[in-house]
């Protein structure tokens, strides 16, 4: 019973990692990227059944931080906008 409860929590962490990573590509990448990385890592360490979502969350979290680094080096800013 305790194992299934832990697995459910790990599955929730995997989904949260994916959602935070996805949102982080649009807004607040400085905050949401690291959160996605941490939750994805914890979900994988706890044996989630949603391994693909946890891996996508890790990938998107790393992408968030890469976007942030790109913005800081090109514009000198930590935000982005579309258009002129």
PDB file of N, CA, C and O in Angstrom:
ATOM      1  N   UNK A   1       0.810  -1.185   0.000  1.00  0.00           N
ATOM      2  CA  UNK A   1       0.000   0.000   0.000  1.00  0.00           C
ATOM      3  C   UNK A   1       0.863   1.261   0.000  1.00  0.00           C
ATOM      4  O   UNK A   1       0.569   2.208  -0.730  1.00  0.00           O
ATOM      5  N   UNK A   2       1.911   1.284   0.801  1.00  0.00           N
ATOM      6  CA  UNK A   2       2.792   2.445   0.853  1.00  0.00           C
ATOM      7  C   UNK A   2       3.535   2.628  -0.463  1.00  0.00           C
ATOM      8  O   UNK A   2       3.800   3.756  -0.876  1.00  0.00           O
ATOM      9  N   UNK A   3       3.872   1.523  -1.124  1.00  0.00           N
ATOM     10  CA  UNK A   3       4.580   1.604  -2.394  1.00  0.00           C
ATOM     11  C   UNK A   3       3.702   2.232  -3.466  1.00  0.00           C
ATOM     12  O   UNK A   3       4.181   3.047  -4.255  1.00  0.00           O
ATOM     13  N   UNK A   4       2.423   1.867  -3.507  1.00  0.00           N
ATOM     14  CA  UNK A   4       1.529   2.448  -4.513  1.00  0.00           C
ATOM     15  C   UNK A   4       1.303   3.937  -4.248  1.00  0.00           C
ATOM     16  O   UNK A   4       1.151   4.727  -5.180  1.00  0.00           O
ATOM     17  N   UNK A   5       1.282   4.306  -2.978  1.00  0.00           N
ATOM     18  CA  UNK A   5       1.117   5.724  -2.636  1.00  0.00           C
ATOM     19  C   UNK A   5       2.339   6.531  -3.070  1.00  0.00           C
ATOM     20  O   UNK A   5       2.201   7.625  -3.616  1.00  0.00           O
ATOM     21  N   UNK A   6       3.521   5.996  -2.829  1.00  0.00           N
ATOM     22  CA  UNK A   6       4.744   6.677  -3.256  1.00  0.00           C
ATOM     23  C   UNK A   6       4.821   6.769  -4.780  1.00  0.00           C
ATOM     24  O   UNK A   6       5.267   7.775  -5.331  1.00  0.00           O
ATOM     25  N   UNK A   7       4.381   5.709  -5.447  1.00  0.00           N
ATOM     26  CA  UNK A   7       4.395   5.713  -6.906  1.00  0.00           C
ATOM     27  C   UNK A   7       3.424   6.761  -7.463  1.00  0.00           C
ATOM     28  O   UNK A   7       3.721   7.413  -8.464  1.00  0.00           O
ATOM     29  N   UNK A   8       2.266   6.922  -6.814  1.00  0.00           N
ATOM     30  CA  UNK A   8       1.308   7.952  -7.235  1.00  0.00           C
ATOM     31  C   UNK A   8       1.909   9.336  -7.077  1.00  0.00           C
ATOM     32  O   UNK A   8       1.741  10.196  -7.942  1.00  0.00           O
ATOM     33  N   UNK A   9       2.611   9.551  -5.968  1.00  0.00           N
ATOM     34  CA  UNK A   9       3.273  10.842  -5.771  1.00  0.00           C
ATOM     35  C   UNK A   9       4.353  11.059  -6.832  1.00  0.00           C
ATOM     36  O   UNK A   9       4.506  12.168  -7.343  1.00  0.00           O
ATOM     37  N   UNK A  10       5.086  10.025  -7.157  1.00  0.00           N
ATOM     38  CA  UNK A  10       6.119  10.136  -8.182  1.00  0.00           C
ATOM     39  C   UNK A  10       5.490  10.418  -9.535  1.00  0.00           C
ATOM     40  O   UNK A  10       6.041  11.193 -10.317  1.00  0.00           O
ATOM     41  N   UNK A  11       4.341   9.804  -9.831  1.00  0.00           N
ATOM     42  CA  UNK A  11       3.647  10.081 -11.083  1.00  0.00           C
ATOM     43  C   UNK A  11       3.179  11.532 -11.140  1.00  0.00           C
ATOM     44  O   UNK A  11       3.257  12.180 -12.184  1.00  0.00           O
ATOM     45  N   UNK A  12       2.697  12.031 -10.012  1.00  0.00           N
ATOM     46  CA  UNK A  12       2.295  13.438  -9.942  1.00  0.00           C
ATOM     47  C   UNK A  12       3.470  14.374 -10.152  1.00  0.00           C
ATOM     48  O   UNK A  12       3.341  15.409 -10.805  1.00  0.00           O
ATOM     49  N   UNK A  13       4.613  14.010  -9.597  1.00  0.00           N
ATOM     50  CA  UNK A  13       5.819  14.822  -9.793  1.00  0.00           C
ATOM     51  C   UNK A  13       6.245  14.828 -11.256  1.00  0.00           C
ATOM     52  O   UNK A  13       6.700  15.852 -11.765  1.00  0.00           O
ATOM     53  N   UNK A  14       6.100  13.695 -11.931  1.00  0.00           N
ATOM     54  CA  UNK A  14       6.471  13.617 -13.346  1.00  0.00           C
ATOM     55  C   UNK A  14       5.590  14.528 -14.177  1.00  0.00           C
ATOM     56  O   UNK A  14       6.082  15.235 -15.057  1.00  0.00           O
ATOM     57  N   UNK A  15       4.299  14.518 -13.910  1.00  0.00           N
ATOM     58  CA  UNK A  15       3.373  15.378 -14.650  1.00  0.00           C
ATOM     59  C   UNK A  15       3.648  16.842 -14.327  1.00  0.00           C
ATOM     60  O   UNK A  15       3.656  17.684 -15.225  1.00  0.00           O
ATOM     61  N   UNK A  16       3.872  17.151 -13.062  1.00  0.00           N
ATOM     62  CA  UNK A  16       4.179  18.530 -12.669  1.00  0.00           C
ATOM     63  C   UNK A  16       5.470  19.010 -13.319  1.00  0.00           C
ATOM     64  O   UNK A  16       5.562  20.167 -13.729  1.00  0.00           O
ATOM     65  N   UNK A  17       6.451  18.151 -13.416  1.00  0.00           N
ATOM     66  CA  UNK A  17       7.709  18.505 -14.064  1.00  0.00           C
ATOM     67  C   UNK A  17       7.476  18.873 -15.522  1.00  0.00           C
ATOM     68  O   UNK A  17       8.010  19.867 -16.014  1.00  0.00           O
ATOM     69  N   UNK A  18       6.674  18.065 -16.209  1.00  0.00           N
ATOM     70  CA  UNK A  18       6.360  18.335 -17.614  1.00  0.00           C
ATOM     71  C   UNK A  18       5.624  19.663 -17.760  1.00  0.00           C
ATOM     72  O   UNK A  18       5.969  20.466 -18.627  1.00  0.00           O
ATOM     73  N   UNK A  19       4.623  19.901 -16.932  1.00  0.00           N
ATOM     74  CA  UNK A  19       3.834  21.131 -17.033  1.00  0.00           C
ATOM     75  C   UNK A  19       4.678  22.354 -16.708  1.00  0.00           C
ATOM     76  O   UNK A  19       4.603  23.360 -17.414  1.00  0.00           O
ATOM     77  N   UNK A  20       5.476  22.285 -15.654  1.00  0.00           N
ATOM     78  CA  UNK A  20       6.333  23.417 -15.296  1.00  0.00           C
ATOM     79  C   UNK A  20       7.386  23.690 -16.361  1.00  0.00           C
ATOM     80  O   UNK A  20       7.685  24.846 -16.661  1.00  0.00           O
ATOM     81  N   UNK A  21       7.944  22.636 -16.927  1.00  0.00           N
ATOM     82  CA  UNK A  21       8.911  22.823 -18.004  1.00  0.00           C
ATOM     83  C   UNK A  21       8.283  23.459 -19.222  1.00  0.00           C
ATOM     84  O   UNK A  21       8.891  24.317 -19.862  1.00  0.00           O
ATOM     85  N   UNK A  22       7.071  23.047 -19.547  1.00  0.00           N
ATOM     86  CA  UNK A  22       6.365  23.612 -20.691  1.00  0.00           C
ATOM     87  C   UNK A  22       6.018  25.073 -20.450  1.00  0.00           C
ATOM     88  O   UNK A  22       6.221  25.909 -21.329  1.00  0.00           O
ATOM     89  N   UNK A  23       5.503  25.387 -19.281  1.00  0.00           N
ATOM     90  CA  UNK A  23       5.190  26.780 -18.954  1.00  0.00           C
ATOM     91  C   UNK A  23       6.447  27.635 -18.886  1.00  0.00           C
ATOM     92  O   UNK A  23       6.430  28.810 -19.251  1.00  0.00           O
ATOM     93  N   UNK A  24       7.526  27.044 -18.421  1.00  0.00           N
ATOM     94  CA  UNK A  24       8.780  27.781 -18.293  1.00  0.00           C
ATOM     95  C   UNK A  24       9.347  28.240 -19.623  1.00  0.00           C
ATOM     96  O   UNK A  24      10.107  29.208 -19.663  1.00  0.00           O
ATOM     97  N   UNK A  25       8.998  27.571 -20.712  1.00  0.00           N
ATOM     98  CA  UNK A  25       9.481  28.045 -22.013  1.00  0.00           C
ATOM     99  C   UNK A  25       8.793  29.336 -22.416  1.00  0.00           C
ATOM    100  O   UNK A  25       9.290  30.061 -23.278  1.00  0.00           O
ATOM    101  N   UNK A  26       7.649  29.633 -21.800  1.00  0.00           N
ATOM    102  CA  UNK A  26       6.904  30.850 -22.137  1.00  0.00           C
ATOM    103  C   UNK A  26       7.106  31.964 -21.130  1.00  0.00           C
ATOM    104  O   UNK A  26       7.326  33.115 -21.510  1.00  0.00           O
ATOM    105  N   UNK A  27       7.033  31.631 -19.842  1.00  0.00           N
ATOM    106  CA  UNK A  27       7.148  32.647 -18.789  1.00  0.00           C
ATOM    107  C   UNK A  27       7.965  32.105 -17.626  1.00  0.00           C
ATOM    108  O   UNK A  27       8.008  30.896 -17.397  1.00  0.00           O
ATOM    109  N   UNK A  28       8.599  32.986 -16.906  1.00  0.00           N
ATOM    110  CA  UNK A  28       9.314  32.654 -15.668  1.00  0.00           C
ATOM    111  C   UNK A  28      10.289  31.481 -15.789  1.00  0.00           C
ATOM    112  O   UNK A  28      10.333  30.609 -14.921  1.00  0.00           O
ATOM    113  N   UNK A  29      11.065  31.470 -16.869  1.00  0.00           N
ATOM    114  CA  UNK A  29      11.986  30.351 -17.064  1.00  0.00           C
ATOM    115  C   UNK A  29      13.050  30.289 -15.976  1.00  0.00           C
ATOM    116  O   UNK A  29      13.586  29.214 -15.710  1.00  0.00           O
ATOM    117  N   UNK A  30      13.362  31.387 -15.356  1.00  0.00           N
ATOM    118  CA  UNK A  30      14.346  31.397 -14.265  1.00  0.00           C
ATOM    119  C   UNK A  30      13.849  30.608 -13.055  1.00  0.00           C
ATOM    120  O   UNK A  30      14.653  30.007 -12.342  1.00  0.00           O
ATOM    121  N   UNK A  31      12.558  30.599 -12.816  1.00  0.00           N
ATOM    122  CA  UNK A  31      11.986  29.899 -11.676  1.00  0.00           C
ATOM    123  C   UNK A  31      11.476  28.506 -12.043  1.00  0.00           C
ATOM    124  O   UNK A  31      11.733  27.538 -11.327  1.00  0.00           O
ATOM    125  N   UNK A  32      10.758  28.409 -13.155  1.00  0.00           N
ATOM    126  CA  UNK A  32      10.106  27.150 -13.500  1.00  0.00           C
ATOM    127  C   UNK A  32      11.064  26.099 -14.058  1.00  0.00           C
ATOM    128  O   UNK A  32      10.830  24.904 -13.876  1.00  0.00           O
ATOM    129  N   UNK A  33      12.125  26.512 -14.726  1.00  0.00           N
ATOM    130  CA  UNK A  33      13.101  25.568 -15.263  1.00  0.00           C
ATOM    131  C   UNK A  33      13.751  24.702 -14.190  1.00  0.00           C
ATOM    132  O   UNK A  33      13.733  23.476 -14.296  1.00  0.00           O
ATOM    133  N   UNK A  34      14.326  25.320 -13.158  1.00  0.00           N
ATOM    134  CA  UNK A  34      14.913  24.500 -12.088  1.00  0.00           C
ATOM    135  C   UNK A  34      13.891  23.645 -11.346  1.00  0.00           C
ATOM    136  O   UNK A  34      14.207  22.529 -10.934  1.00  0.00           O
ATOM    137  N   UNK A  35      12.672  24.151 -11.170  1.00  0.00           N
ATOM    138  CA  UNK A  35      11.625  23.346 -10.518  1.00  0.00           C
ATOM    139  C   UNK A  35      11.315  22.104 -11.345  1.00  0.00           C
ATOM    140  O   UNK A  35      11.148  21.016 -10.794  1.00  0.00           O
ATOM    141  N   UNK A  36      11.238  22.261 -12.668  1.00  0.00           N
ATOM    142  CA  UNK A  36      10.980  21.118 -13.544  1.00  0.00           C
ATOM    143  C   UNK A  36      12.114  20.104 -13.456  1.00  0.00           C
ATOM    144  O   UNK A  36      11.870  18.897 -13.459  1.00  0.00           O
ATOM    145  N   UNK A  37      13.341  20.584 -13.378  1.00  0.00           N
ATOM    146  CA  UNK A  37      14.483  19.681 -13.263  1.00  0.00           C
ATOM    147  C   UNK A  37      14.446  18.889 -11.954  1.00  0.00           C
ATOM    148  O   UNK A  37      14.682  17.681 -11.949  1.00  0.00           O
ATOM    149  N   UNK A  38      14.157  19.555 -10.872  1.00  0.00           N
ATOM    150  CA  UNK A  38      14.124  18.896  -9.566  1.00  0.00           C
ATOM    151  C   UNK A  38      12.990  17.872  -9.512  1.00  0.00           C
ATOM    152  O   UNK A  38      13.200  16.738  -9.081  1.00  0.00           O
ATOM    153  N   UNK A  39      11.795  18.265  -9.944  1.00  0.00           N
ATOM    154  CA  UNK A  39      10.664  17.339  -9.886  1.00  0.00           C
ATOM    155  C   UNK A  39      10.856  16.143 -10.816  1.00  0.00           C
ATOM    156  O   UNK A  39      10.496  15.020 -10.463  1.00  0.00           O
ATOM    157  N   UNK A  40      11.415  16.375 -11.990  1.00  0.00           N
ATOM    158  CA  UNK A  40      11.677  15.271 -12.904  1.00  0.00           C
ATOM    159  C   UNK A  40      12.685  14.288 -12.344  1.00  0.00           C
ATOM    160  O   UNK A  40      12.523  13.074 -12.474  1.00  0.00           O
ATOM    161  N   UNK A  41      13.716  14.812 -11.726  1.00  0.00           N
ATOM    162  CA  UNK A  41      14.737  13.956 -11.118  1.00  0.00           C
ATOM    163  C   UNK A  41      14.163  13.151  -9.954  1.00  0.00           C
ATOM    164  O   UNK A  41      14.437  11.958  -9.824  1.00  0.00           O
ATOM    165  N   UNK A  42      13.371  13.804  -9.114  1.00  0.00           N
ATOM    166  CA  UNK A  42      12.752  13.097  -7.988  1.00  0.00           C
ATOM    167  C   UNK A  42      11.781  12.023  -8.471  1.00  0.00           C
ATOM    168  O   UNK A  42      11.733  10.929  -7.908  1.00  0.00           O
ATOM    169  N   UNK A  43      11.019  12.328  -9.495  1.00  0.00           N
ATOM    170  CA  UNK A  43      10.063  11.349 -10.023  1.00  0.00           C
ATOM    171  C   UNK A  43      10.792  10.117 -10.553  1.00  0.00           C
ATOM    172  O   UNK A  43      10.368   8.989 -10.304  1.00  0.00           O
ATOM    173  N   UNK A  44      11.876  10.330 -11.277  1.00  0.00           N
ATOM    174  CA  UNK A  44      12.644   9.196 -11.801  1.00  0.00           C
ATOM    175  C   UNK A  44      13.294   8.397 -10.670  1.00  0.00           C
ATOM    176  O   UNK A  44      13.337   7.167 -10.716  1.00  0.00           O
ATOM    177  N   UNK A  45      13.794   9.100  -9.661  1.00  0.00           N
ATOM    178  CA  UNK A  45      14.436   8.416  -8.537  1.00  0.00           C
ATOM    179  C   UNK A  45      13.434   7.590  -7.735  1.00  0.00           C
ATOM    180  O   UNK A  45      13.803   6.575  -7.144  1.00  0.00           O
ATOM    181  N   UNK A  46      12.186   8.011  -7.710  1.00  0.00           N
ATOM    182  CA  UNK A  46      11.165   7.293  -6.941  1.00  0.00           C
ATOM    183  C   UNK A  46      10.416   6.259  -7.775  1.00  0.00           C
ATOM    184  O   UNK A  46       9.454   5.658  -7.297  1.00  0.00           O
ATOM    185  N   UNK A  47      10.843   6.050  -8.998  1.00  0.00           N
ATOM    186  CA  UNK A  47      10.284   4.980  -9.810  1.00  0.00           C
ATOM    187  C   UNK A  47       8.918   5.259 -10.405  1.00  0.00           C
ATOM    188  O   UNK A  47       8.018   4.426 -10.306  1.00  0.00           O
ATOM    189  N   UNK A  48       8.752   6.408 -11.014  1.00  0.00           N
ATOM    190  CA  UNK A  48       7.477   6.753 -11.622  1.00  0.00           C
ATOM    191  C   UNK A  48       7.133   5.821 -12.786  1.00  0.00           C
ATOM    192  O   UNK A  48       8.016   5.307 -13.472  1.00  0.00           O
ATOM    193  N   UNK A  49       5.851   5.620 -12.990  1.00  0.00           N
ATOM    194  CA  UNK A  49       5.414   4.866 -14.170  1.00  0.00           C
ATOM    195  C   UNK A  49       5.289   5.781 -15.380  1.00  0.00           C
ATOM    196  O   UNK A  49       5.144   5.308 -16.507  1.00  0.00           O
ATOM    197  N   UNK A  50       5.344   7.078 -15.152  1.00  0.00           N
ATOM    198  CA  UNK A  50       5.269   8.069 -16.230  1.00  0.00           C
ATOM    199  C   UNK A  50       6.682   8.575 -16.541  1.00  0.00           C
ATOM    200  O   UNK A  50       6.962   9.772 -16.484  1.00  0.00           O
ATOM    201  N   UNK A  51       7.524   7.662 -16.859  1.00  0.00           N
ATOM    202  CA  UNK A  51       8.930   7.965 -17.120  1.00  0.00           C
ATOM    203  C   UNK A  51       9.107   8.949 -18.277  1.00  0.00           C
ATOM    204  O   UNK A  51       9.966   9.829 -18.217  1.00  0.00           O
ATOM    205  N   UNK A  52       8.305   8.805 -19.319  1.00  0.00           N
ATOM    206  CA  UNK A  52       8.397   9.696 -20.474  1.00  0.00           C
ATOM    207  C   UNK A  52       8.101  11.134 -20.118  1.00  0.00           C
ATOM    208  O   UNK A  52       8.769  12.049 -20.598  1.00  0.00           O
ATOM    209  N   UNK A  53       7.094  11.341 -19.270  1.00  0.00           N
ATOM    210  CA  UNK A  53       6.762  12.704 -18.852  1.00  0.00           C
ATOM    211  C   UNK A  53       7.857  13.285 -17.979  1.00  0.00           C
ATOM    212  O   UNK A  53       8.168  14.472 -18.080  1.00  0.00           O
ATOM    213  N   UNK A  54       8.438  12.472 -17.132  1.00  0.00           N
ATOM    214  CA  UNK A  54       9.535  12.959 -16.291  1.00  0.00           C
ATOM    215  C   UNK A  54      10.728  13.352 -17.152  1.00  0.00           C
ATOM    216  O   UNK A  54      11.364  14.376 -16.904  1.00  0.00           O
ATOM    217  N   UNK A  55      11.034  12.541 -18.163  1.00  0.00           N
ATOM    218  CA  UNK A  55      12.151  12.867 -19.058  1.00  0.00           C
ATOM    219  C   UNK A  55      11.854  14.114 -19.881  1.00  0.00           C
ATOM    220  O   UNK A  55      12.743  14.934 -20.108  1.00  0.00           O
ATOM    221  N   UNK A  56      10.601  14.262 -20.333  1.00  0.00           N
ATOM    222  CA  UNK A  56      10.229  15.491 -21.045  1.00  0.00           C
ATOM    223  C   UNK A  56      10.340  16.701 -20.128  1.00  0.00           C
ATOM    224  O   UNK A  56      10.770  17.770 -20.560  1.00  0.00           O
ATOM    225  N   UNK A  57       9.957  16.540 -18.869  1.00  0.00           N
ATOM    226  CA  UNK A  57      10.095  17.625 -17.904  1.00  0.00           C
ATOM    227  C   UNK A  57      11.546  18.020 -17.701  1.00  0.00           C
ATOM    228  O   UNK A  57      11.868  19.205 -17.613  1.00  0.00           O
ATOM    229  N   UNK A  58      12.421  17.025 -17.626  1.00  0.00           N
ATOM    230  CA  UNK A  58      13.862  17.319 -17.510  1.00  0.00           C
ATOM    231  C   UNK A  58      14.371  18.053 -18.747  1.00  0.00           C
ATOM    232  O   UNK A  58      15.124  19.021 -18.640  1.00  0.00           O
ATOM    233  N   UNK A  59      13.955  17.586 -19.917  1.00  0.00           N
ATOM    234  CA  UNK A  59      14.389  18.216 -21.168  1.00  0.00           C
ATOM    235  C   UNK A  59      13.885  19.647 -21.270  1.00  0.00           C
ATOM    236  O   UNK A  59      14.635  20.554 -21.630  1.00  0.00           O
ATOM    237  N   UNK A  60      12.609  19.844 -20.951  1.00  0.00           N
ATOM    238  CA  UNK A  60      12.048  21.197 -21.022  1.00  0.00           C
ATOM    239  C   UNK A  60      12.654  22.114 -19.964  1.00  0.00           C
ATOM    240  O   UNK A  60      12.869  23.298 -20.226  1.00  0.00           O
ATOM    241  N   UNK A  61      12.932  21.586 -18.775  1.00  0.00           N
ATOM    242  CA  UNK A  61      13.573  22.395 -17.738  1.00  0.00           C
ATOM    243  C   UNK A  61      14.959  22.844 -18.160  1.00  0.00           C
ATOM    244  O   UNK A  61      15.341  23.991 -17.927  1.00  0.00           O
ATOM    245  N   UNK A  62      15.715  21.949 -18.781  1.00  0.00           N
ATOM    246  CA  UNK A  62      17.041  22.328 -19.285  1.00  0.00           C
ATOM    247  C   UNK A  62      16.913  23.334 -20.428  1.00  0.00           C
ATOM    248  O   UNK A  62      17.718  24.259 -20.541  1.00  0.00           O
ATOM    249  N   UNK A  63      15.907  23.150 -21.270  1.00  0.00           N
ATOM    250  CA  UNK A  63      15.666  24.091 -22.364  1.00  0.00           C
ATOM    251  C   UNK A  63      15.322  25.473 -21.819  1.00  0.00           C
ATOM    252  O   UNK A  63      15.763  26.484 -22.366  1.00  0.00           O
ATOM    253  N   UNK A  64      14.538  25.524 -20.748  1.00  0.00           N
ATOM    254  CA  UNK A  64      14.211  26.805 -20.115  1.00  0.00           C
ATOM    255  C   UNK A  64      15.475  27.553 -19.701  1.00  0.00           C
ATOM    256  O   UNK A  64      15.597  28.758 -19.925  1.00  0.00           O
ATOM    257  N   UNK A  65      16.402  26.835 -19.102  1.00  0.00           N
ATOM    258  CA  UNK A  65      17.641  27.476 -18.658  1.00  0.00           C
ATOM    259  C   UNK A  65      18.524  27.877 -19.838  1.00  0.00           C
ATOM    260  O   UNK A  65      19.222  28.889 -19.776  1.00  0.00           O
ATOM    261  N   UNK A  66      18.496  27.092 -20.904  1.00  0.00           N
ATOM    262  CA  UNK A  66      19.235  27.473 -22.113  1.00  0.00           C
ATOM    263  C   UNK A  66      18.643  28.719 -22.755  1.00  0.00           C
ATOM    264  O   UNK A  66      19.384  29.587 -23.219  1.00  0.00           O
ATOM    265  N   UNK A  67      17.326  28.817 -22.787  1.00  0.00           N
ATOM    266  CA  UNK A  67      16.674  30.019 -23.313  1.00  0.00           C
ATOM    267  C   UNK A  67      17.052  31.229 -22.474  1.00  0.00           C
ATOM    268  O   UNK A  67      17.328  32.305 -23.006  1.00  0.00           O
ATOM    269  N   UNK A  68      17.063  31.047 -21.167  1.00  0.00           N
ATOM    270  CA  UNK A  68      17.457  32.137 -20.271  1.00  0.00           C
ATOM    271  C   UNK A  68      18.891  32.576 -20.547  1.00  0.00           C
ATOM    272  O   UNK A  68      19.168  33.773 -20.626  1.00  0.00           O
ATOM    273  N   UNK A  69      19.795  31.627 -20.693  1.00  0.00           N
ATOM    274  CA  UNK A  69      21.197  31.960 -20.976  1.00  0.00           C
ATOM    275  C   UNK A  69      21.320  32.674 -22.320  1.00  0.00           C
ATOM    276  O   UNK A  69      22.094  33.622 -22.455  1.00  0.00           O
ATOM    277  N   UNK A  70      20.567  32.223 -23.299  1.00  0.00           N
ATOM    278  CA  UNK A  70      20.587  32.866 -24.617  1.00  0.00           C
ATOM    279  C   UNK A  70      20.073  34.296 -24.537  1.00  0.00           C
ATOM    280  O   UNK A  70      20.652  35.195 -25.146  1.00  0.00           O
ATOM    281  N   UNK A  71      19.001  34.517 -23.800  1.00  0.00           N
ATOM    282  CA  UNK A  71      18.456  35.860 -23.654  1.00  0.00           C
ATOM    283  C   UNK A  71      19.420  36.794 -22.937  1.00  0.00           C
ATOM    284  O   UNK A  71      19.581  37.952 -23.324  1.00  0.00           O
ATOM    285  N   UNK A  72      20.053  36.288 -21.901  1.00  0.00           N
ATOM    286  CA  UNK A  72      20.980  37.123 -21.140  1.00  0.00           C
ATOM    287  C   UNK A  72      22.191  37.504 -21.987  1.00  0.00           C
ATOM    288  O   UNK A  72      22.667  38.636 -21.914  1.00  0.00           O
ATOM    289  N   UNK A  73      22.688  36.568 -22.787  1.00  0.00           N
ATOM    290  CA  UNK A  73      23.885  36.876 -23.582  1.00  0.00           C
ATOM    291  C   UNK A  73      23.577  37.725 -24.803  1.00  0.00           C
ATOM    292  O   UNK A  73      24.423  38.518 -25.216  1.00  0.00           O
ATOM    293  N   UNK A  74      22.398  37.588 -25.395  1.00  0.00           N
ATOM    294  CA  UNK A  74      22.105  38.362 -26.610  1.00  0.00           C
ATOM    295  C   UNK A  74      21.511  39.728 -26.306  1.00  0.00           C
ATOM    296  O   UNK A  74      21.951  40.730 -26.869  1.00  0.00           O
ATOM    297  N   UNK A  75      20.507  39.785 -25.416  1.00  0.00           N
ATOM    298  CA  UNK A  75      19.814  41.049 -25.145  1.00  0.00           C
ATOM    299  C   UNK A  75      20.239  41.703 -23.838  1.00  0.00           C
ATOM    300  O   UNK A  75      20.007  42.895 -23.638  1.00  0.00           O
ATOM    301  N   UNK A  76      20.841  40.955 -22.975  1.00  0.00           N
ATOM    302  CA  UNK A  76      21.159  41.479 -21.652  1.00  0.00           C
ATOM    303  C   UNK A  76      19.914  41.565 -20.776  1.00  0.00           C
ATOM    304  O   UNK A  76      19.887  42.332 -19.813  1.00  0.00           O
ATOM    305  N   UNK A  77      18.899  40.797 -21.096  1.00  0.00           N
ATOM    306  CA  UNK A  77      17.646  40.814 -20.350  1.00  0.00           C
ATOM    307  C   UNK A  77      17.262  39.389 -19.949  1.00  0.00           C
ATOM    308  O   UNK A  77      17.810  38.418 -20.469  1.00  0.00           O
ATOM    309  N   UNK A  78      16.328  39.282 -19.031  1.00  0.00           N
ATOM    310  CA  UNK A  78      15.868  37.959 -18.628  1.00  0.00           C
ATOM    311  C   UNK A  78      14.412  37.728 -19.055  1.00  0.00           C
ATOM    312  O   UNK A  78      13.751  36.824 -18.545  1.00  0.00           O
ATOM    313  N   UNK A  79      13.921  38.535 -19.979  1.00  0.00           N
ATOM    314  CA  UNK A  79      12.561  38.353 -20.501  1.00  0.00           C
ATOM    315  C   UNK A  79      12.594  38.470 -22.014  1.00  0.00           C
ATOM    316  O   UNK A  79      13.578  38.940 -22.585  1.00  0.00           O
ATOM    317  N   UNK A  80      11.522  38.045 -22.662  1.00  0.00           N
ATOM    318  CA  UNK A  80      11.461  38.119 -24.108  1.00  0.00           C
ATOM    319  C   UNK A  80      10.062  38.513 -24.533  1.00  0.00           C
ATOM    320  O   UNK A  80       9.093  38.332 -23.796  1.00  0.00           O
ATOM    321  N   UNK A  81       9.976  39.054 -25.734  1.00  0.00           N
ATOM    322  CA  UNK A  81       8.687  39.426 -26.296  1.00  0.00           C
ATOM    323  C   UNK A  81       8.731  39.205 -27.807  1.00  0.00           C
ATOM    324  O   UNK A  81       9.798  39.141 -28.418  1.00  0.00           O
ATOM    325  N   UNK A  82       7.567  39.094 -28.374  1.00  0.00           N
ATOM    326  CA  UNK A  82       7.449  38.897 -29.812  1.00  0.00           C
ATOM    327  C   UNK A  82       7.164  40.242 -30.454  1.00  0.00           C
ATOM    328  O   UNK A  82       6.314  40.995 -29.979  1.00  0.00           O
ATOM    329  N   UNK A  83       7.863  40.539 -31.517  1.00  0.00           N
ATOM    330  CA  UNK A  83       7.632  41.798 -32.223  1.00  0.00           C
ATOM    331  C   UNK A  83       8.730  42.811 -31.933  1.00  0.00           C
ATOM    332  O   UNK A  83       9.721  42.505 -31.270  1.00  0.00           O
ATOM    333  N   UNK A  84       8.535  44.013 -32.440  1.00  0.00           N
ATOM    334  CA  UNK A  84       9.532  45.058 -32.341  1.00  0.00           C
ATOM    335  C   UNK A  84       9.499  45.759 -31.048  1.00  0.00           C
ATOM    336  O   UNK A  84      10.291  46.673 -30.821  1.00  0.00           O
TER     337      UNK A  84
END
